[in-house]
């Protein structure tokens, strides 16, 4: 069983040059090849050390996250960046032995080719994380890659720099760099990381950067899992509970200051209920934040760049004719000049509803990543579904209303990474279900068993029991004797197809 190495033998994590990254990869791959597929005991011990490293420094990570964001309450950081790792550990420990079992292919023995599928580790997995949840979104895929028997290299985001420092030091204290190595550095470092010849690479971030990562990985034919973003739509059906929908959509939009790739981005409401929804949304916001700009529980936008970008989205929409409704304290809500209720010092923008949004506005084209949401009225459900279908497939799509014919139309006419009915975010990370995007919102999936499979090579193993080998049967004299049977089968199949087509 692998054991931890003395702290003094481990160099501290540093901003890594391309040469240093290449050397770490070389050493990890050599260690992987020497060891071979690790036992379940070794895998679980490594994962225990990984999670222990995070939990050793949970308070330090929460403090660093607060400092990096400017304002981020302990409850958000503990639930999103720490507890999610504890839950991932629990799922792996409960299921890993079963996941590792060989899987018999049904009916293969009866066909004379008894076959099983073997889950083999790929080798070295690269993990590139984002800044919005900088701990959990590298730790969970790393845990699942370790569960699959791999070594792991992690590129942490440079934006929450204090958090990166704490996480790198924590993991270096318990993990040998041949098992898990943390790479820090700027965009140039990240580009070099994406260009390494990993055995698998997972990236979480924007579609724009994801395209660059996929291009770099493609030069080495490295398989990639991309967890990207998108403009996640919400549709309220004709019989939706408007108060419930407003409450849950508002909570989803405000989580982490709106800086979540699964946040609802725009909402379609039956036109006759538009005002009702906007009023309910405002009430829901004030239940959580009676005065957003003065509430210490409000999460700041992560840096000046994102603050100015979100404020510019509002300004652009207003300049092009959108109605801007800032939801602040009682008595302050209403149609106000854009930007009049923002706090640049704390990088806070009050929860904002945009109405009369048109396709030419930036907010209709860009992922918002802030406490702002666009709300549209619709007359026919088909109008809302056509709008969604005409845009790139999002990471999530949300429906509020009964499980009825309208919901079936919603499922049939939209494409998204996942769907939640009567809530937001709930489909992500469900044990036993894949979590991932499609099209511009990503490719591949992970979490739980899906993550184990993603980071494993499913190798087919077959035993030949026939009296004549496969290749032998394709060569003379055996092949000639099979010609009549093959021609008969082809003719029968062709006739059957033509008969079905004529019907």
C-alpha positions, 0 to 999 in steps of 0.5 A: 500500500502506498504511504505518504512521503515525508514533507521535506522530500516534497518540493512546494508547488510553484508556478511551473514552466513548460519544462517542469510540467513535462518533467512532472508528467514524465515522472508520474507516467513512469510511476504509473507504469512501474506500479500497474493498476493499483489495488482497491486498497491503494486507491482508497488510501490515496483518496483518503489522503487527498480528502484529508489534505483538503479537510486539514485546511478547510478553515484556511481554504474558506478564509482564502476564498473569502479574501479572493472574492472580497466577500464570500460567506462561510456557508457558501464555501463550506457547502460548495467547495468542501462538503461536495468533496466529502460527498464525493469521497462517500460515493467512491468508498461505498461503490469502488469495489463494485465499479472495479469488477470485470463486467461480463458481456451478456450472451457472449459465451453462448455465441462462442466468444465469452467476453468481459470488459475490464476497467483499466486506469488510463495513466495520467489525468490532467485537471484544469479548474475554474475560478468560481469553485476553485477547490471542488471543481478540481478535487472531485474529478481528481478523486474520481481519476484516483478511484480509476487508478490514475495519477493526477496533475492539477492546474488551479486557476490563478485568479483566486490566488490565495486559495490556489496557494492554500490548496497547493500546500495542503496537497503537497503535505499529504500527496507525493508529486508522483501521485498528485501534483498541483501546477500554478501559474498564469494563462501561459502556464495553462496553455503549456499544461493543455499541450501536455500529452496526458492520457485524459484531460478534463477542463472546466471553464468558458466555451471560448477557453474550452475550444483552445484547450480542445485544440491543444489536446487534439494535437496529442490526440488526448481525449478531453472532457469539457465542462463549459457554460452557456445561457441556461434557459428557464420556461414556466409552463401555463400551469406553473406555480409562479411563486415557487418558480420565482423563489427557486430561480432567484436562489439559483441566480444569486448563488455565489453571486450568480457566478455558477455555470448552472445558473438560470440565465433567462426566463420565459413566462406566459405573457399574462403572468409576466408582471406576477413573476417579476413581482414574485422574483423581487420578493424572493430576492428580498427574502434572502437579501433585504438590502443586497449591497449592505449584506455581508452574505452577498458574494462579490463578483470575483474581480474588477474585470467581471464587475465591469463586464456585468455592469456593462451588460446592464448598461448596453441593454438599457441603451438599446431599450431594455427595462432595467429593474434593480431589486434592492431594499424596500422602497428602492426597487423600480426602474432606475438608471443603470449602475445607480445601485452598485458598489465598486468597492465590494464589487456588488451589483444588486439583483437585476431583472432585464425586460424587453431584451432583444437579440442585439443586446450583449446580455442576450448573447453572453453568459451573464455570470452575475446577479442579473437575469433576463425575463421574456413573456411568451404567447405560445410555448412553441415561441419559447422553445424555438428561441431556445433551439435556435441558440447553442445547447446550454449546460442546463435547461429548467422547466417549472410546471406539471409533468404534462404534455407541455413538459414533454414538448419542452424535453422533445424540442430542446437540447441541453446537458441536463434538465431539472423540473421545478427547481434549478441545479438539482440534476447535477451530481445525482448519484448514478447519473452523468453530469456534463454538457453537449455542443458548446456547453461541453462534451463528456461527463463525470461525477460518481460512476460516470467519472470512474468510467470517464477516467478508465479505459474499458478494455474488451477481453475475449476468449476464442472457443470456435474450432476455426479462428476468425482470421482463418475463416476469412482465408481460403479454403474456409472462406470459399465454403462460406460464400453461399451462406453469406450471399443468402443472408445478404439477399434475405436482409435486402429483401426484408428491408425493401418489404418494410420500405414498401409498407 
